[in-house]
Amino acid sequence: MRAVIAGPDDGELGHALETEGVELTTVDGVASRPALEDAAIHDADLFVLTDVGQATAIAVAKDVNPDVRVVVYDEDSIPEFARSQADLIVNPNVLDVSAVAEELAA
């Protein structure tokens, strides 16, 4: 499984995903179309967004790779326009990184 993660990873979800055997690419800075393409979003099975302030990246990821599963992992609310495009929205205060990574890698 391949995943692209965008946004700060203070909770270390990326590390937890790698522990579960997921091949991970990170987007440094803004998750723009070129940044997502450089991170190989076109081949990813999973797109993890940890900053709802970059919610427009969800539409970009889905445009490049319509089959990518989108997971939002942030304690802030996701804007309504992006909510329907996310497959899973998780508040880190409810589920920790190990539980989320285990479920996503299954």
trRosetta pair geometry for C-beta under 8 A, 3 or more apart (Angstrom, degrees):
i j d omega theta_ij theta_ji phi_ij phi_ji
1 21 7.2 85 36 109 98 86
1 22 4.9 -46 89 -119 105 81
1 23 6.9 175 90 23 48 78
1 45 4.9 -83 -154 47 81 147
1 46 6.7 33 171 -2 110 117
1 105 6.3 -171 46 -134 151 67
2 22 7.2 140 -113 -173 16 78
2 23 4.8 -30 -107 73 70 105
2 24 7.8 169 -159 -80 55 29
2 25 7.4 15 -176 0 96 103
2 40 7.2 -65 166 112 140 119
2 43 5.8 -1 82 122 160 89
2 44 4.9 -120 112 -121 100 54
2 45 5.4 120 53 5 66 88
2 46 7.2 -180 97 31 46 80
3 17 5.7 -65 46 170 154 152
3 22 5.0 16 3 167 120 126
3 23 7.1 156 22 79 69 52
3 24 5.3 -19 70 -108 95 71
3 25 7.3 -176 94 30 49 68
3 44 6.0 79 -126 -156 23 108
3 45 6.6 -52 -72 61 64 81
3 46 4.0 -25 -109 75 92 107
3 47 7.3 175 -159 -82 70 25
3 48 6.0 26 179 -7 119 108
3 104 7.7 48 -88 148 143 132
4 24 7.7 141 -98 -160 26 59
4 25 5.1 -25 -108 73 74 96
4 26 7.5 149 -162 -101 60 21
4 27 6.4 49 175 -31 102 102
4 36 6.7 86 152 -145 158 76
4 39 4.7 99 -135 134 121 124
4 40 6.9 -174 -75 73 118 67
4 41 5.2 -52 0 -93 163 76
4 44 4.7 -67 -10 -92 100 157
4 46 7.3 179 27 95 59 60
4 47 5.2 -11 64 -115 97 71
4 48 7.2 -175 90 28 47 71
4 61 7.4 -168 72 -123 132 124
5 9 6.2 48 142 -79 139 125
5 13 6.8 168 -128 91 143 106
5 14 5.0 -121 28 -84 164 104
5 17 7.6 175 -52 23 130 152
5 24 6.3 -1 -1 -163 112 108
5 25 7.5 169 22 84 69 45
5 26 5.2 -29 68 -110 92 73
5 27 7.1 -154 93 16 44 80
5 47 8.0 161 -87 -165 34 46
5 48 4.4 -16 -110 70 79 108
5 49 7.9 179 -156 -77 54 26
5 50 6.7 26 -176 -13 97 111
6 26 7.5 145 -85 -165 42 60
6 27 4.1 -5 -103 49 88 126
6 31 3.7 33 -160 -81 151 135
6 35 7.8 99 -115 121 120 121
6 36 7.4 -34 -67 -90 138 90
6 39 7.8 -165 -71 24 96 173
6 47 7.4 -1 6 -175 107 90
6 48 7.2 167 24 88 62 58
6 49 5.4 -15 67 -112 96 68
6 50 7.1 -174 90 23 46 77
6 51 7.1 -92 125 34 78 100
6 54 6.2 -114 133 107 120 149
6 57 5.7 -106 92 147 161 164
7 27 7.9 34 -12 69 45 101
7 31 7.3 -36 -43 -31 71 126
7 49 5.7 84 -10 -171 130 56
7 50 3.5 -166 93 64 125 77
7 51 3.2 -180 -128 -3 120 96
7 54 6.0 -159 -75 32 98 132
7 74 7.3 -62 154 -76 163 118
8 50 5.9 -116 65 107 52 123
8 51 6.2 86 15 -60 78 115
9 12 6.0 82 150 -93 96 29
9 13 5.9 -120 -148 38 97 81
9 14 4.8 -10 -152 -1 157 113
9 15 7.8 135 150 -8 129 84
9 26 7.2 -81 -20 -123 139 129
9 50 6.0 141 -87 16 58 168
10 50 8.0 171 20 160 76 140
11 50 7.6 -163 31 -141 106 134
11 73 7.4 -118 56 145 141 122
11 92 5.3 -130 -74 -145 161 143
11 96 7.6 -160 -173 -158 119 64
11 97 5.0 168 145 -58 102 119
12 15 4.3 -23 180 30 99 119
12 16 6.1 106 124 -21 82 91
12 97 5.7 13 83 -128 71 178
13 16 5.5 -57 -149 39 37 113
13 17 6.2 40 152 -22 69 103
13 48 6.4 -150 119 165 136 153
13 50 6.8 177 29 -82 136 128
13 73 5.7 80 -68 106 165 165
13 97 4.6 -144 -93 -133 62 107
13 100 6.3 -35 -132 87 110 131
13 101 6.4 177 -161 -64 69 101
14 17 5.7 -53 -149 34 31 111
14 18 6.5 30 153 -17 64 104
14 24 5.3 126 -160 -180 91 157
14 26 6.3 -2 -116 -79 153 112
14 48 7.8 -174 -77 74 74 145
15 18 5.7 -54 -150 36 33 112
15 19 6.4 39 150 -24 64 104
15 97 7.7 39 64 150 85 146
16 19 5.5 -49 -150 31 33 117
16 20 6.7 28 151 -14 62 105
16 97 4.1 172 -16 146 155 105
16 98 5.3 -136 -140 -88 128 48
16 100 7.2 75 107 70 144 87
16 101 3.6 -152 133 -31 103 155
16 102 8.0 -68 166 -30 108 67
17 20 5.7 -61 -155 40 34 109
17 22 4.1 -53 166 56 93 135
17 24 5.6 110 96 -74 122 126
17 48 7.6 -139 -54 -19 152 155
17 101 4.7 -140 -74 -132 53 106
17 104 6.7 -37 -111 84 100 130
17 105 6.6 162 -145 -62 66 111
18 21 7.6 86 -175 -46 33 8
18 22 6.1 -90 -81 64 34 76
18 23 7.9 61 -113 -109 75 22
18 24 5.3 -76 -68 2 94 128
19 101 6.8 55 58 141 98 152
20 101 4.9 -178 -16 154 136 101
20 102 6.1 -169 -100 -93 134 45
20 104 7.5 115 87 74 161 85
20 105 3.5 -151 145 -28 134 168
21 105 6.2 114 53 -161 86 133
22 46 7.3 -36 -153 43 135 138
22 101 7.4 -130 7 -159 132 93
22 104 7.3 -1 -66 112 151 107
22 105 5.4 -117 -47 -101 107 104
25 39 4.4 154 129 -168 123 85
25 40 5.8 111 6 41 168 101
25 44 7.5 -110 39 -86 114 116
26 39 7.0 -116 92 -127 16 126
27 31 4.8 73 119 -103 156 83
27 35 4.9 85 -153 150 110 112
27 36 6.3 -17 -94 -83 141 57
27 38 7.9 115 -116 72 84 97
27 39 4.9 -66 -75 -49 85 152
27 57 8.0 175 79 -150 166 148
28 35 7.6 -133 57 -152 55 122
29 35 6.6 -133 78 -114 96 151
30 35 6.4 160 93 -1 62 157
30 54 6.6 179 -148 -117 65 121
31 35 5.6 -133 -138 90 35 127
31 36 5.8 59 -177 -61 82 98
31 49 7.3 -95 10 -115 169 98
31 54 5.0 90 30 169 111 138
31 57 3.6 22 103 -112 124 146
31 60 7.3 169 133 63 91 137
31 61 7.9 -19 160 -50 124 106
32 35 4.7 92 50 10 74 105
32 36 6.9 -142 92 -4 35 88
32 57 7.7 -84 -71 -101 19 93
32 60 7.4 -144 -176 -147 33 172
33 36 5.9 -58 -144 40 28 108
33 37 6.2 28 158 -18 65 108
33 60 5.0 -134 -84 -157 77 127
33 63 8.0 -40 -113 75 110 127
33 64 7.2 153 -146 -54 86 124
34 37 5.7 -56 -144 39 31 111
34 38 6.2 34 156 -21 65 106
35 38 5.7 -52 -147 36 30 113
35 39 6.4 24 152 -14 63 109
36 39 5.6 -59 -147 42 33 109
36 41 4.2 1 167 -20 94 143
36 47 8.0 10 -142 -127 117 126
36 57 6.6 157 -64 -158 131 98
36 60 5.8 148 18 124 157 118
36 61 5.8 -133 -157 -86 148 76
36 64 6.4 174 119 15 123 157
37 40 7.6 42 179 -77 35 24
37 41 6.3 -65 -82 29 35 100
37 42 6.8 33 -130 -22 70 106
37 64 6.5 -152 -83 -129 83 151
39 44 7.8 12 123 -51 93 132
40 43 4.8 -29 168 38 103 108
40 44 6.4 128 114 -45 78 88
41 44 5.1 -45 -145 11 43 125
41 47 6.4 32 -139 -92 103 117
41 60 8.0 43 108 124 170 88
41 61 5.2 -120 -168 -131 138 81
41 64 5.1 67 100 93 116 140
41 65 5.5 -147 143 0 81 127
41 68 6.7 -27 -179 -74 86 159
42 64 5.3 -94 -79 159 77 104
42 65 5.2 176 -125 -67 36 107
43 65 7.6 -109 -8 -101 16 141
44 47 5.9 91 115 -65 143 76
44 61 7.8 -49 64 -160 134 109
44 65 6.2 137 53 78 84 172
44 68 5.3 36 92 -119 96 118
45 68 6.8 152 173 -129 15 65
45 69 6.5 6 151 19 66 100
46 68 6.7 155 -99 -168 10 83
46 69 5.0 -24 -108 66 68 97
46 70 8.0 155 -161 -86 55 24
46 71 6.5 0 -169 4 101 113
46 104 6.2 77 -129 -178 156 118
47 57 7.9 -159 169 134 130 101
47 58 7.3 152 110 -119 135 61
47 61 4.4 59 -108 -173 171 157
47 65 7.8 149 -41 69 123 124
47 68 4.9 50 -15 154 108 130
47 69 7.1 179 25 84 69 45
47 70 5.0 -19 69 -108 103 69
47 71 7.2 169 85 27 50 68
48 71 4.9 -18 -109 71 73 102
48 72 7.9 157 -160 -92 54 22
48 73 6.0 -2 -170 7 101 116
48 104 7.9 8 -78 -138 119 164
49 52 7.2 96 132 -84 116 46
49 54 6.3 -149 -156 83 114 101
49 55 7.2 105 153 -103 157 49
49 57 6.1 154 -105 79 126 121
49 58 6.3 -65 -27 -67 153 91
49 70 7.0 6 -1 -169 110 93
49 71 7.2 175 25 89 68 50
49 72 5.0 -24 70 -110 100 70
49 73 7.2 158 79 26 46 67
49 74 7.2 -44 118 -23 79 119
49 86 8.0 -95 38 -108 122 113
50 72 7.9 157 -87 -163 29 53
50 73 5.2 -26 -102 76 77 90
50 74 5.6 138 -169 -71 44 91
51 54 4.9 54 93 12 102 105
51 74 6.2 135 -92 -95 19 139
52 55 5.2 16 -170 -59 63 104
52 72 6.4 54 -87 -165 89 126
52 74 4.9 -157 -27 83 94 156
52 76 4.8 -135 32 91 131 108
52 77 6.8 166 150 94 173 31
52 78 4.7 -139 -131 -101 122 61
52 79 6.8 152 170 -10 105 75
52 82 7.7 174 -154 71 85 145
53 76 7.8 29 -38 83 78 154
54 57 4.7 16 149 -6 97 122
55 58 5.7 -25 -175 4 59 114
55 72 7.9 10 -111 -110 87 133
55 78 5.7 133 -109 -158 129 85
55 79 5.0 179 67 29 168 107
55 81 7.3 116 127 76 129 91
55 82 3.9 -129 176 -18 114 163
56 59 5.8 -46 -167 32 55 110
56 60 6.6 55 139 -18 73 105
56 82 7.3 -111 -72 -78 32 124
57 60 5.3 -55 -148 40 41 115
57 61 6.0 45 153 -24 72 103
58 61 5.8 -53 -147 35 29 110
58 62 6.3 23 155 -13 63 109
58 70 5.4 68 -141 -152 99 151
58 72 7.7 -29 -80 -69 130 107
58 82 4.8 106 44 -153 143 110
58 85 4.8 130 143 102 121 128
58 86 6.2 -58 -138 -69 147 79
59 62 5.8 -58 -145 42 30 109
59 63 6.2 36 153 -26 64 106
59 82 7.0 -104 -35 -109 91 86
59 85 6.2 -116 -78 -84 63 176
60 63 5.6 -53 -148 32 30 114
60 64 6.5 21 157 -11 65 106
61 64 6.1 -61 -150 41 29 104
61 65 6.3 -39 172 47 66 96
61 68 5.5 -91 156 77 104 149
61 70 6.5 130 90 -93 136 110
62 65 7.0 -82 -126 73 23 56
62 66 5.8 50 -176 -115 70 48
62 68 6.6 -132 -93 53 53 102
62 70 6.9 -43 -61 -45 101 132
62 85 5.6 -102 -30 -164 154 121
63 66 7.6 25 -119 -70 13 74
64 68 7.9 22 81 -8 85 136
65 68 4.1 68 106 -29 115 112
69 87 4.7 -59 -161 29 80 159
69 88 7.4 24 168 6 104 104
69 104 8.0 177 103 -146 137 93
70 85 6.1 20 45 134 159 80
70 86 4.8 -108 108 -125 112 54
70 87 5.1 133 53 5 65 87
70 88 7.5 179 97 33 54 66
71 86 7.1 94 -115 -164 18 95
71 87 6.5 -46 -70 65 61 93
71 88 4.6 -10 -116 69 81 104
71 89 7.7 174 -161 -83 52 31
71 90 6.7 0 -175 8 98 110
71 100 7.7 134 174 -177 144 114
71 104 6.5 -43 -49 -103 162 130
72 78 5.3 8 166 -72 171 136
72 82 7.9 104 -70 129 143 119
72 86 4.9 -32 -11 -134 112 145
72 88 7.2 -170 29 98 65 56
72 89 4.6 -4 61 -118 110 74
72 90 7.0 168 87 28 58 62
73 90 5.1 -8 -108 69 72 102
73 92 6.0 72 174 -62 87 95
73 100 6.5 79 -110 -175 130 164
74 78 7.3 115 60 -66 119 85
74 91 7.5 -41 93 -116 34 53
74 92 7.1 -5 -119 -11 14 104
75 91 5.3 68 -116 -153 58 87
75 92 5.7 -70 -56 38 89 91
75 93 5.6 65 -111 -14 113 108
78 82 5.4 -105 168 84 109 109
78 83 5.3 141 99 -82 113 75
78 86 6.4 5 146 -16 173 151
78 89 5.9 -112 -1 -124 135 133
79 82 5.2 72 69 17 86 101
79 83 7.1 -134 98 -31 41 87
80 83 5.4 -39 -145 5 36 123
81 84 8.0 -66 178 23 27 97
82 85 5.5 -68 -163 42 56 110
82 86 6.4 56 145 -31 83 103
83 86 6.1 -58 -154 25 32 110
83 89 7.2 -24 -137 -51 76 147
86 89 5.2 65 124 -60 144 92
90 94 6.8 -135 -171 65 74 110
90 95 5.4 -58 -168 48 119 122
90 100 5.7 137 129 -109 169 126
91 94 4.5 73 74 4 97 109
91 95 7.4 110 71 21 57 77
92 95 7.1 -81 -130 69 33 59
92 96 7.3 57 -166 -114 72 39
92 97 7.5 8 -136 -58 102 74
95 99 4.8 -115 -171 85 98 127
95 100 5.3 116 125 -56 120 93
96 99 5.4 92 60 12 71 102
96 100 7.2 -143 101 -3 34 94
97 100 5.7 -62 -144 42 32 109
97 101 5.8 31 161 -19 70 110
98 101 5.9 -53 -140 39 27 110
98 102 6.2 31 158 -21 62 108
99 102 5.9 -55 -147 35 27 112
99 103 6.5 23 157 -15 62 109
100 103 6.0 -61 -151 39 29 108
100 104 6.1 23 157 -16 67 111
101 104 5.8 -58 -141 40 29 108
101 105 6.0 20 164 -14 66 114
102 105 6.2 -62 -141 40 23 105
102 106 6.6 37 155 -40 59 103
103 106 5.9 -46 -154 10 30 118
